[in-house]
Amino acid sequence: MTRAREAELENVLAAIRACRACVEAPQGKPLPHEPRPVLRASATARLAVCSQAPGTKVHASGTPFTDRSGDRLREWMGVTPQEFYDGARVAIVPMGFCFPGQDANGGDLPPRRECATLWHRRLFAALPQLELVLAVGSYAQGFHLGDTAGKSLQETMLAWRTHLKRKERPRVLPLPHPSWRNNGWLKDNPWFEDELLPALRREVRRLL
């Protein structure tokens, strides 16, 4: 990566961490708390974990995936916490950088729209070295797969080999969100553990 690209990456990361658009110029209702963007990116990471948005525990800690979903995701990837949090090797870029708040039933709201609108294309343009994006959940799949994403999580996941083999770089491997809410889907789709996870672990090990 050239010095100019490194400087652009540092500039965009600094701007994201200082962003207050969801409070001061929101698309819809303003964020109900102070922004705390949570992401990691570097000029050397070849693997990116791209998920939905921080939850309550991550909002409190400021560190991505410090919850049970993170434990499951690391198990799927076959990595240690030390490997997962090595920013030189793994970028972590959710669709929403800040915890979006919760709905009336206590579930997390969708990722804030401001993040993708303002930052994502500029940020990924500054990460040309990325070789593989793990698109965790439907929001990330919709952004990173575009028109090739399926109409449902099931449709997208069943086409995982096609997405992984695409010629464009970075390649994209879709994953369901590792939340307990997807336990039923995982039980109904044993091929995920039998076929996709071995491929995921091979790719991750190659890139690390």
HELIX and SHEET records of a PDB file:
HELIX    1   1 ARG A    3  ARG A   17  1                                  15    
HELIX    2   2 ALA A   21  GLU A   24  1                                   4    
HELIX    3   3 THR A   56  SER A   61  1                                   6    
HELIX    4   4 ARG A   68  MET A   77  1                                  10    
HELIX    5   5 PRO A   81  PHE A   84  1                                   4    
HELIX    6   6 ARG A  113  CYS A  115  1                                   3    
HELIX    7   7 ALA A  116  HIS A  120  3                                   5    
HELIX    8   8 ARG A  121  ALA A  125  1                                   5    
HELIX    9   9 SER A  138  LEU A  145  1                                   8    
HELIX   10  10 GLY A  146  THR A  148  5                                   3    
HELIX   11  11 LEU A  153  LEU A  158  1                                   6    
HELIX   12  12 TRP A  160  LEU A  164  1                                   5    
HELIX   13  13 TRP A  180  ASN A  182  5                                   3    
HELIX   14  14 ASN A  183  ASP A  188  1                                   6    
HELIX   15  15 TRP A  191  TRP A  191  1                                   1    
HELIX   16  16 PHE A  192  LEU A  196  3                                   5    
HELIX   17  17 LEU A  197  LEU A  207  1                                  11    
SHEET    1   A 4 VAL A  90  ILE A  92  0                                        
SHEET    2   A 4 LEU A  47  CYS A  50  1                                        
SHEET    3   A 4 LEU A 132  VAL A 136  1                                        
SHEET    4   A 4 ARG A 171  LEU A 175  1                                        
END                                                                             
